[in-house]
Amino acid sequence: MPEPDVTIIGAGLAGSEAAWQLAQRGIAITLYEMRPARSTEAHRTDLFAELVCSNSFGAQAPDKAMGLLKAEMRRLGSLILRCADANALPAGGALAVGRDAFSRCVTEALSSHPLINIVRREITEIPAGPTIVASGPLTSSRLAEAIGKLAGERYLYFYDALAPIVTLESIRMPPAWRQSRYDRDSGESAGDYINCPMDEAQYRAFVQALRQAERIELHRFEQEDERFFEGCLPVEVLAGRGDDALAYGPLRPVGLRDPRTGKRPYAVVQLRQDNLAGDLYNMVGFQTNIKWPEQRRIFRMIPGLEQAEFVRLGQMHRNTFINSPRLLRPTLQWHDRDDLFFAGQIIGSEGYVGSAAGGLLAGINMARLLQGQGPLPLPPETMAGAIFHYVTHAEPREFQPMKANFGLLPPLQPPVRNKRARYRAYSQRALQALEAWITRCQLTPVS
């Protein structure tokens, strides 16, 4: 094994992607991963790029924000997207994966690379020399303390939550049925979701039960720092925001018709395939911090889930991110240290694909730094570039994590009024800007 040129902390989505980008460019690295010696509140394996929340990477179509981000990353040679595509599950217009198969794919690719030295040990200080910190939202307390000292300011916190998973054979059909919204999918992808319908009385009783449910008590220091990420709210928090907050949120019934009545239900709980075997399904949008016995009681109020067998119940954990607008450059370099990069959810790029995109950019720019070419930001017209422009230019006092969305992109000139046409135009402009950037940088995407 050659002497390492770069240290990478964390073998999650961002760290794994960064390692691949560097190693494929001929740069030796040491990749540190603290699991299994030290685990987190959410991880359950020692595999790289483990998915601890949903198994979905979001929309596939390039005229969707998440689909555009994926298209950009595929063009740049993303290992994460390559392994996701190789382990895709039926999910309509989304990219869902068998979570263990996906993580094994990433782990095997990195473990077998001759330029990647893997060390299973917790890192508690920021190393000297070229370093990428991709320790993720579950950064260990000792490393978080070291980053806090480096930053010279207080960390920010929000709470993320895991959704329950049930066995297929325990779902009662009918009343549950298979259908994708608006029947937009056909062929093998038709009916990728299982839908559990509720009438108004059932929905009202369910909302009331959620509001009254016992929650897992937070530690005092966690209560003081409590902050929820709006894109991943616990279901009981949503229920407390209004009688119809869930009916207009994860339980919205639009595009679905109950085959028994031919009518749209008042509310619908959707379940999505969670593994390659197709015998496990996760409850879409049902992140929760309700106590486990209460979860079983309340979620079995859902028609079709009266006898549900839960292989995983929901839980909530604190996620950590730095105040990137104060601390990072658009290249993802630390504000006053050229050879230190941060990437992944710890910088506030929310979601699996956004996290991996940060690792991709940090890996490319670290390689450019070491090769004397100079790091460069991605064009703001691209979805990835827009995300990293946001996390490095947002108002620091109001900074919150952000998922890919078209609202981050510069306006079109001239404006396009029709939404679908506007999104297509955004996508076309982004991919053209990416190609121009690749040419201008004389970048060769890795394979």
KOLZAMAR-591053 format. One record per residue (C-alpha): residue in three letters; x, y, z negated. Coordinates in Angstrom, 2 decimals, decimal comma, always signed. Layout:
NODE  ALA  X  Y  Z
...
***
This chain:
NODE  MET  +0,00  +0,00  +0,00
NODE  PRO  +1,52  +3,38  +1,01
NODE  GLU  +1,98  +6,16  -1,55
NODE  PRO  -1,42  +7,91  -1,85
NODE  ASP  -1,85  +11,34  -0,31
NODE  VAL  -5,29  +12,04  -1,82
NODE  THR  -7,11  +11,16  -5,04
NODE  ILE  -10,87  +10,72  -4,87
NODE  ILE  -12,92  +10,54  -8,07
NODE  GLY  -16,15  +8,58  -7,69
NODE  ALA  -17,22  +5,90  -5,23
NODE  GLY  -20,80  +7,00  -4,82
NODE  LEU  -22,22  +8,16  -1,50
NODE  ALA  -20,02  +11,27  -1,25
NODE  GLY  -16,81  +9,69  -2,53
NODE  SER  -17,23  +6,65  -0,31
NODE  GLU  -17,83  +8,81  +2,76
NODE  ALA  -14,85  +11,04  +1,98
NODE  ALA  -12,60  +8,00  +1,51
NODE  TRP  -13,62  +6,59  +4,87
NODE  GLN  -13,12  +9,88  +6,72
NODE  LEU  -9,60  +10,25  +5,31
NODE  ALA  -8,48  +6,65  +5,66
NODE  GLN  -9,70  +6,44  +9,26
NODE  ARG  -7,52  +9,48  +9,97
NODE  GLY  -4,46  +7,65  +8,67
NODE  ILE  -4,33  +9,23  +5,21
NODE  ALA  -3,69  +6,96  +2,22
NODE  ILE  -5,95  +7,51  -0,80
NODE  THR  -6,61  +6,22  -4,28
NODE  LEU  -10,32  +5,89  -4,96
NODE  TYR  -11,25  +5,87  -8,66
NODE  GLU  -14,56  +4,37  -9,79
NODE  MET  -15,32  +3,99  -13,50
NODE  ARG  -17,88  +1,21  -13,10
NODE  PRO  -18,03  -1,54  -14,36
NODE  ALA  -15,67  -0,54  -17,18
NODE  ARG  -18,04  +2,32  -17,95
NODE  SER  -21,56  +2,48  -16,55
NODE  THR  -24,22  +5,21  -16,53
NODE  GLU  -27,84  +5,51  -17,63
NODE  ALA  -29,04  +4,66  -14,12
NODE  HIS  -26,55  +2,32  -12,40
NODE  ARG  -26,91  -1,44  -12,68
NODE  THR  -24,10  -2,81  -10,45
NODE  ASP  -20,42  -2,16  -9,75
NODE  LEU  -21,04  -1,66  -6,02
NODE  PHE  -20,04  +1,53  -4,23
NODE  ALA  -22,74  +3,93  -3,01
NODE  GLU  -25,35  +2,32  -5,27
NODE  LEU  -28,82  +3,81  -4,76
NODE  VAL  -30,26  +4,51  -8,19
NODE  CYS  -33,53  +6,16  -7,17
NODE  SER  -35,52  +5,54  -3,96
NODE  ASN  -34,22  +3,23  -1,22
NODE  SER  -35,26  +5,71  +1,48
NODE  PHE  -32,91  +8,05  +3,35
NODE  GLY  -35,85  +10,04  +4,69
NODE  ALA  -37,16  +10,77  +8,17
NODE  GLN  -35,42  +9,50  +11,29
NODE  ALA  -36,74  +11,79  +14,01
NODE  PRO  -34,29  +14,58  +14,97
NODE  ASP  -37,12  +17,14  +14,87
NODE  LYS  -37,36  +16,48  +11,10
NODE  ALA  -34,86  +18,12  +8,77
NODE  MET  -33,57  +14,83  +7,33
NODE  GLY  -33,54  +13,23  +10,78
NODE  LEU  -31,46  +16,10  +12,16
NODE  LEU  -28,97  +15,78  +9,29
NODE  LYS  -28,61  +12,06  +10,04
NODE  ALA  -28,07  +12,74  +13,75
NODE  GLU  -25,27  +15,17  +12,90
NODE  MET  -23,63  +12,70  +10,55
NODE  ARG  -23,83  +9,85  +13,04
NODE  ARG  -22,10  +12,07  +15,58
NODE  LEU  -19,31  +12,70  +13,06
NODE  GLY  -18,79  +8,99  +12,37
NODE  SER  -20,48  +8,58  +8,98
NODE  LEU  -19,81  +5,27  +7,22
NODE  ILE  -22,87  +5,77  +5,02
NODE  LEU  -25,18  +6,09  +8,02
NODE  ARG  -23,52  +3,16  +9,78
NODE  CYS  -24,16  +0,90  +6,77
NODE  ALA  -27,69  +2,28  +6,32
NODE  ASP  -28,55  +1,57  +9,96
NODE  ALA  -27,11  -1,94  +9,67
NODE  ASN  -29,31  -2,70  +6,64
NODE  ALA  -32,50  -0,86  +7,58
NODE  LEU  -35,93  -2,04  +6,42
NODE  PRO  -39,35  -1,39  +7,97
NODE  ALA  -40,42  +2,08  +6,80
NODE  GLY  -42,36  +3,69  +9,64
NODE  GLY  -40,61  +6,87  +10,68
NODE  ALA  -38,17  +6,77  +7,76
NODE  LEU  -34,84  +5,06  +7,22
NODE  ALA  -35,17  +2,75  +4,22
NODE  VAL  -32,54  +0,17  +3,33
NODE  GLY  -32,08  -2,99  +1,31
NODE  ARG  -30,29  -1,30  -1,55
NODE  ASP  -27,88  -4,10  -2,54
NODE  ALA  -27,11  -5,07  +1,05
NODE  PHE  -26,39  -1,45  +1,91
NODE  SER  -24,07  -0,97  -1,07
NODE  ARG  -22,25  -4,22  -0,34
NODE  CYS  -21,66  -3,01  +3,23
NODE  VAL  -20,03  +0,20  +1,97
NODE  THR  -18,04  -1,64  -0,70
NODE  GLU  -16,68  -4,21  +1,74
NODE  ALA  -15,68  -1,57  +4,31
NODE  LEU  -13,68  +0,41  +1,76
NODE  SER  -12,24  -2,57  -0,11
NODE  SER  -10,83  -4,06  +3,08
NODE  HIS  -9,23  -0,85  +4,38
NODE  PRO  -5,41  -0,99  +4,22
NODE  LEU  -5,09  +2,70  +3,30
NODE  ILE  -7,57  +2,67  +0,41
NODE  ASN  -6,35  +1,71  -3,05
NODE  ILE  -9,28  +1,14  -5,42
NODE  VAL  -8,81  +1,65  -9,16
NODE  ARG  -11,62  +0,76  -11,55
NODE  ARG  -10,98  +3,30  -14,31
NODE  GLU  -12,60  +6,41  -15,73
NODE  ILE  -10,85  +9,67  -14,91
NODE  THR  -11,12  +12,28  -17,66
NODE  GLU  -8,96  +15,11  -16,28
NODE  ILE  -8,68  +16,85  -12,91
NODE  PRO  -5,47  +15,51  -11,31
NODE  ALA  -2,76  +17,65  -9,77
NODE  GLY  -2,28  +17,29  -6,03
NODE  PRO  -4,88  +16,83  -3,27
NODE  THR  -8,11  +15,74  -4,97
NODE  ILE  -11,78  +15,33  -4,09
NODE  VAL  -14,16  +15,26  -7,06
NODE  ALA  -17,26  +13,31  -6,07
NODE  SER  -18,23  +12,05  -9,51
NODE  GLY  -21,91  +12,58  -8,85
NODE  PRO  -24,81  +13,82  -10,95
NODE  LEU  -24,02  +11,24  -13,66
NODE  THR  -20,48  +12,49  -14,23
NODE  SER  -19,10  +11,09  -17,50
NODE  SER  -19,07  +13,47  -20,44
NODE  ARG  -15,27  +13,64  -20,69
NODE  LEU  -14,79  +14,44  -17,02
NODE  ALA  -17,67  +16,93  -17,19
NODE  GLU  -15,89  +18,65  -20,07
NODE  ALA  -12,70  +18,86  -18,01
NODE  ILE  -14,59  +20,35  -15,06
NODE  GLY  -16,30  +22,77  -17,42
NODE  LYS  -12,95  +23,98  -18,68
NODE  LEU  -11,73  +24,39  -15,11
NODE  ALA  -14,86  +26,30  -14,16
NODE  GLY  -14,72  +28,56  -17,20
NODE  GLU  -18,49  +28,66  -17,39
NODE  ARG  -21,37  +26,57  -18,60
NODE  TYR  -22,70  +23,59  -16,65
NODE  LEU  -26,25  +23,51  -15,34
NODE  TYR  -28,57  +20,54  -15,89
NODE  PHE  -31,71  +19,13  -14,40
NODE  TYR  -33,52  +15,86  -14,91
NODE  ASP  -33,98  +13,15  -12,30
NODE  ALA  -36,11  +10,04  -12,67
NODE  LEU  -36,40  +6,53  -11,25
NODE  ALA  -39,64  +5,09  -9,87
NODE  PRO  -40,94  +1,62  -10,86
NODE  ILE  -40,62  -1,42  -8,58
NODE  VAL  -43,23  -4,21  -8,40
NODE  THR  -43,34  -7,63  -6,75
NODE  LEU  -45,33  -7,97  -3,54
NODE  GLU  -47,15  -11,08  -4,72
NODE  SER  -48,55  -9,23  -7,74
NODE  ILE  -50,25  -6,54  -5,59
NODE  ARG  -53,96  -7,30  -5,09
NODE  MET  -55,08  -6,91  -1,45
NODE  PRO  -57,81  -5,78  -1,04
NODE  PRO  -58,38  -3,19  -2,42
NODE  ALA  -54,78  -2,37  -1,43
NODE  TRP  -54,06  -2,44  +2,30
NODE  ARG  -51,21  -1,84  +4,73
NODE  GLN  -51,16  +1,32  +6,82
NODE  SER  -48,84  +4,17  +7,75
NODE  ARG  -50,25  +7,68  +7,64
NODE  TYR  -52,30  +8,61  +10,70
NODE  ASP  -51,37  +5,18  +12,17
NODE  ARG  -48,44  +7,06  +13,71
NODE  ASP  -46,36  +3,87  +13,74
NODE  SER  -46,97  +0,91  +16,01
NODE  GLY  -45,56  -2,54  +16,72
NODE  GLU  -43,33  -3,97  +14,01
NODE  SER  -43,34  -0,70  +12,04
NODE  ALA  -47,15  -0,49  +11,77
NODE  GLY  -48,41  -0,79  +8,21
NODE  ASP  -45,04  -0,44  +6,54
NODE  TYR  -46,65  +1,08  +3,44
NODE  ILE  -49,06  -0,57  +1,01
NODE  ASN  -51,82  +1,79  -0,12
NODE  CYS  -53,77  +1,58  -3,39
NODE  PRO  -56,96  +3,70  -3,19
NODE  MET  -58,65  +5,63  -5,99
NODE  ASP  -62,10  +7,18  -6,11
NODE  GLU  -62,52  +10,45  -7,98
NODE  ALA  -63,47  +8,87  -11,30
NODE  GLN  -60,49  +6,50  -11,20
NODE  TYR  -58,18  +9,38  -10,28
NODE  ARG  -59,43  +11,62  -13,12
NODE  ALA  -59,01  +8,82  -15,66
NODE  PHE  -55,51  +8,11  -14,36
NODE  VAL  -54,45  +11,77  -14,60
NODE  GLN  -55,79  +11,97  -18,15
NODE  ALA  -53,86  +8,85  -19,14
NODE  LEU  -50,65  +10,30  -17,73
NODE  ARG  -51,13  +13,51  -19,68
NODE  GLN  -51,66  +11,63  -22,93
NODE  ALA  -48,90  +9,06  -22,37
NODE  GLU  -46,06  +8,70  -24,85
NODE  ARG  -42,78  +9,84  -23,36
NODE  ILE  -39,25  +8,82  -24,21
NODE  GLU  -37,96  +11,32  -26,74
NODE  LEU  -35,02  +13,40  -25,57
NODE  HIS  -32,02  +14,16  -27,72
NODE  ARG  -32,04  +17,66  -29,22
NODE  PHE  -29,21  +18,90  -26,97
NODE  GLU  -31,07  +17,54  -23,95
NODE  GLN  -34,27  +19,30  -24,96
NODE  GLU  -32,38  +22,59  -25,13
NODE  ASP  -31,06  +22,07  -21,60
NODE  GLU  -34,20  +20,53  -20,10
NODE  ARG  -34,59  +21,48  -16,45
NODE  PHE  -36,47  +19,53  -13,79
NODE  PHE  -35,56  +19,45  -10,10
NODE  GLU  -38,71  +20,46  -8,22
NODE  GLY  -38,15  +17,92  -5,43
NODE  CYS  -38,21  +14,95  -7,81
NODE  LEU  -40,62  +15,77  -10,64
NODE  PRO  -41,75  +13,02  -13,05
NODE  VAL  -45,32  +12,02  -12,28
NODE  GLU  -46,50  +12,96  -15,77
NODE  VAL  -45,06  +16,47  -15,36
NODE  LEU  -47,00  +16,87  -12,12
NODE  ALA  -50,18  +15,62  -13,82
NODE  GLY  -49,78  +18,32  -16,42
NODE  ARG  -49,65  +21,07  -13,79
NODE  GLY  -53,28  +20,80  -12,76
NODE  ASP  -56,17  +18,40  -12,22
NODE  ASP  -55,41  +17,97  -8,51
NODE  ALA  -51,63  +18,41  -8,52
NODE  LEU  -51,11  +14,69  -7,87
NODE  ALA  -53,90  +14,50  -5,28
NODE  TYR  -52,08  +17,20  -3,31
NODE  GLY  -48,68  +15,70  -4,07
NODE  PRO  -47,53  +12,05  -4,05
NODE  LEU  -51,13  +10,75  -4,17
NODE  ARG  -52,40  +12,79  -1,23
NODE  PRO  -54,68  +10,61  +0,92
NODE  VAL  -54,39  +12,46  +4,24
NODE  GLY  -53,93  +10,26  +7,30
NODE  LEU  -55,23  +7,13  +5,55
NODE  ARG  -58,58  +5,33  +5,84
NODE  ASP  -59,72  +2,59  +3,49
NODE  PRO  -60,57  -0,34  +5,82
NODE  ARG  -63,39  -1,43  +3,49
NODE  THR  -65,27  +1,87  +3,90
NODE  GLY  -63,70  +3,57  +6,91
NODE  LYS  -63,35  +6,69  +4,77
NODE  ARG  -60,47  +8,57  +3,25
NODE  PRO  -60,05  +7,76  -0,47
NODE  TYR  -59,93  +10,53  -3,04
NODE  ALA  -56,31  +9,65  -3,81
NODE  VAL  -53,83  +6,97  -2,74
NODE  VAL  -50,77  +5,46  -4,42
NODE  GLN  -48,29  +4,32  -1,76
NODE  LEU  -45,71  +1,56  -2,14
NODE  ARG  -42,69  +1,10  +0,13
NODE  GLN  -40,59  -2,02  +0,77
NODE  ASP  -37,48  -1,98  -1,41
NODE  ASN  -35,37  -4,99  -0,38
NODE  LEU  -34,50  -6,99  +2,73
NODE  ALA  -36,51  -10,02  +1,62
NODE  GLY  -39,65  -7,84  +1,57
NODE  ASP  -40,85  -9,13  -1,79
NODE  LEU  -40,22  -5,94  -3,81
NODE  TYR  -42,01  -2,59  -3,40
NODE  ASN  -41,34  +0,75  -5,09
NODE  MET  -44,03  +3,22  -6,11
NODE  VAL  -43,46  +6,25  -3,88
NODE  GLY  -43,13  +9,50  -5,83
NODE  PHE  -43,59  +7,81  -9,23
NODE  GLN  -40,45  +8,91  -11,02
NODE  THR  -41,29  +8,93  -14,72
NODE  ASN  -40,05  +9,21  -18,28
NODE  ILE  -43,09  +7,57  -19,90
NODE  LYS  -42,30  +4,87  -22,47
NODE  TRP  -42,14  +1,45  -20,87
NODE  PRO  -45,17  -0,19  -22,58
NODE  GLU  -47,20  +2,88  -21,61
NODE  GLN  -46,01  +2,60  -18,02
NODE  ARG  -47,31  -0,96  -17,76
NODE  ARG  -50,68  +0,02  -19,26
NODE  ILE  -51,22  +3,19  -17,22
NODE  PHE  -49,89  +2,02  -13,85
NODE  ARG  -52,08  -1,09  -14,06
NODE  MET  -55,05  +1,31  -13,98
NODE  ILE  -54,26  +1,75  -10,26
NODE  PRO  -56,57  -0,37  -8,08
NODE  GLY  -54,54  -3,24  -6,67
NODE  LEU  -51,92  -3,07  -9,43
NODE  GLU  -54,04  -4,47  -12,27
NODE  GLN  -51,71  -7,49  -12,54
NODE  ALA  -48,57  -5,79  -11,28
NODE  GLU  -45,28  -7,48  -12,13
NODE  PHE  -42,70  -4,74  -12,77
NODE  VAL  -39,12  -5,72  -11,96
NODE  ARG  -37,99  -2,18  -12,82
NODE  LEU  -39,77  +0,43  -14,86
NODE  GLY  -39,20  +4,13  -14,49
NODE  GLN  -36,66  +6,07  -16,48
NODE  MET  -35,22  +9,57  -16,55
NODE  HIS  -31,64  +10,69  -16,81
NODE  ARG  -29,83  +14,01  -16,91
NODE  ASN  -28,12  +15,01  -13,69
NODE  THR  -25,24  +17,47  -13,67
NODE  PHE  -24,24  +20,01  -11,04
NODE  ILE  -21,82  +22,90  -10,90
NODE  ASN  -22,67  +26,50  -10,11
NODE  SER  -21,33  +26,15  -6,57
NODE  PRO  -22,01  +29,73  -5,38
NODE  ARG  -19,48  +30,93  -7,97
NODE  LEU  -17,03  +28,05  -7,69
NODE  LEU  -16,81  +26,72  -4,12
NODE  ARG  -15,93  +28,02  -0,67
NODE  PRO  -18,05  +26,97  +2,35
NODE  THR  -15,30  +24,43  +3,17
NODE  LEU  -16,12  +22,81  -0,24
NODE  GLN  -12,73  +23,86  -1,59
NODE  TRP  -12,45  +25,12  -5,16
NODE  HIS  -12,47  +28,91  -5,23
NODE  ASP  -8,85  +29,29  -6,40
NODE  ARG  -7,22  +25,97  -5,51
NODE  ASP  -6,81  +24,95  -1,88
NODE  ASP  -6,20  +21,22  -2,43
NODE  LEU  -9,21  +20,63  -4,72
NODE  PHE  -12,56  +19,80  -3,13
NODE  PHE  -15,94  +18,96  -4,65
NODE  ALA  -18,63  +16,98  -2,84
NODE  GLY  -21,94  +15,21  -3,40
NODE  GLN  -24,85  +15,91  -5,69
NODE  ILE  -22,56  +17,52  -8,25
NODE  ILE  -22,38  +20,56  -5,94
NODE  GLY  -26,17  +20,80  -5,56
NODE  SER  -26,67  +19,16  -2,16
NODE  GLU  -29,66  +17,09  -3,18
NODE  GLY  -30,62  +13,69  -1,75
NODE  TYR  -28,69  +10,69  -0,49
NODE  VAL  -27,92  +12,04  +2,97
NODE  GLY  -27,03  +15,52  +1,75
NODE  SER  -24,71  +13,97  -0,81
NODE  ALA  -22,95  +11,85  +1,80
NODE  ALA  -22,71  +14,86  +4,13
NODE  GLY  -20,68  +16,68  +1,49
NODE  GLY  -18,27  +13,78  +1,29
NODE  LEU  -17,97  +13,79  +5,07
NODE  LEU  -17,12  +17,50  +5,25
NODE  ALA  -14,73  +17,31  +2,28
NODE  GLY  -12,96  +14,34  +3,88
NODE  ILE  -12,61  +16,07  +7,24
NODE  ASN  -11,38  +19,29  +5,68
NODE  MET  -8,94  +17,58  +3,34
NODE  ALA  -7,45  +15,82  +6,37
NODE  ARG  -7,18  +19,14  +8,20
NODE  LEU  -5,51  +20,73  +5,18
NODE  LEU  -2,90  +17,96  +4,95
NODE  GLN  -2,29  +18,06  +8,70
NODE  GLY  -1,72  +21,83  +8,67
NODE  GLN  -4,81  +22,68  +10,71
NODE  GLY  -6,81  +24,56  +8,09
NODE  PRO  -10,25  +23,61  +6,71
NODE  LEU  -13,33  +24,99  +8,45
NODE  PRO  -17,01  +25,32  +7,45
NODE  LEU  -19,63  +23,64  +9,59
NODE  PRO  -21,72  +25,97  +11,79
NODE  PRO  -24,70  +27,39  +9,85
NODE  GLU  -26,93  +26,45  +12,79
NODE  THR  -26,39  +22,76  +11,91
NODE  MET  -28,41  +21,22  +9,10
NODE  ALA  -25,28  +20,14  +7,22
NODE  GLY  -23,72  +23,56  +7,69
NODE  ALA  -26,89  +25,26  +6,47
NODE  ILE  -26,95  +23,15  +3,30
NODE  PHE  -23,36  +23,97  +2,42
NODE  HIS  -23,86  +27,63  +3,30
NODE  TYR  -26,77  +27,65  +0,84
NODE  VAL  -24,90  +25,93  -2,02
NODE  THR  -21,97  +28,32  -1,65
NODE  HIS  -23,93  +31,55  -1,00
NODE  ALA  -27,10  +31,30  -3,11
NODE  GLU  -27,75  +33,71  -5,96
NODE  PRO  -25,65  +32,16  -8,78
NODE  ARG  -28,10  +33,07  -11,55
NODE  GLU  -30,97  +31,29  -9,75
NODE  PHE  -29,07  +28,43  -8,13
NODE  GLN  -30,90  +25,09  -7,91
NODE  PRO  -30,12  +21,91  -5,91
NODE  MET  -31,50  +21,85  -2,38
NODE  LYS  -32,51  +19,15  +0,07
NODE  ALA  -32,29  +19,48  +3,83
NODE  ASN  -35,05  +21,69  +5,22
NODE  PHE  -35,52  +23,90  +8,25
NODE  GLY  -35,97  +26,95  +6,04
NODE  LEU  -32,20  +26,94  +5,48
NODE  LEU  -31,42  +27,48  +9,18
NODE  PRO  -30,89  +30,91  +10,76
NODE  PRO  -34,03  +32,15  +12,58
NODE  LEU  -34,42  +31,37  +16,26
NODE  GLN  -34,05  +34,22  +18,73
NODE  PRO  -36,57  +34,73  +20,18
NODE  PRO  -38,90  +33,26  +17,52
NODE  VAL  -40,92  +30,14  +18,36
NODE  ARG  -44,45  +30,24  +16,92
NODE  ASN  -45,51  +26,61  +17,35
NODE  LYS  -44,11  +24,61  +14,41
NODE  ARG  -43,34  +21,41  +16,32
NODE  ALA  -41,72  +23,32  +19,14
NODE  ARG  -39,79  +25,39  +16,62
NODE  TYR  -38,42  +22,29  +14,88
NODE  ARG  -37,41  +20,78  +18,22
NODE  ALA  -35,64  +24,02  +19,10
NODE  TYR  -33,85  +24,04  +15,75
NODE  SER  -32,68  +20,49  +16,39
NODE  GLN  -31,46  +21,18  +19,92
NODE  ARG  -29,58  +24,28  +18,79
NODE  ALA  -28,00  +22,41  +15,87
NODE  LEU  -26,70  +19,53  +17,97
NODE  GLN  -25,33  +21,94  +20,58
NODE  ALA  -23,59  +23,95  +17,84
NODE  LEU  -22,11  +20,76  +16,41
NODE  GLU  -20,70  +19,73  +19,78
NODE  ALA  -19,17  +23,16  +20,26
NODE  TRP  -17,62  +22,96  +16,77
NODE  ILE  -16,17  +19,51  +17,47
NODE  THR  -14,60  +20,84  +20,69
NODE  ARG  -13,32  +24,04  +19,08
NODE  CYS  -11,78  +22,13  +16,14
NODE  GLN  -10,34  +19,49  +18,49
NODE  LEU  -11,94  +16,98  +16,13
NODE  THR  -12,08  +13,31  +16,94
NODE  PRO  -14,98  +11,73  +14,99
NODE  VAL  -13,96  +8,47  +13,32
NODE  SER  -15,54  +5,12  +14,06
***
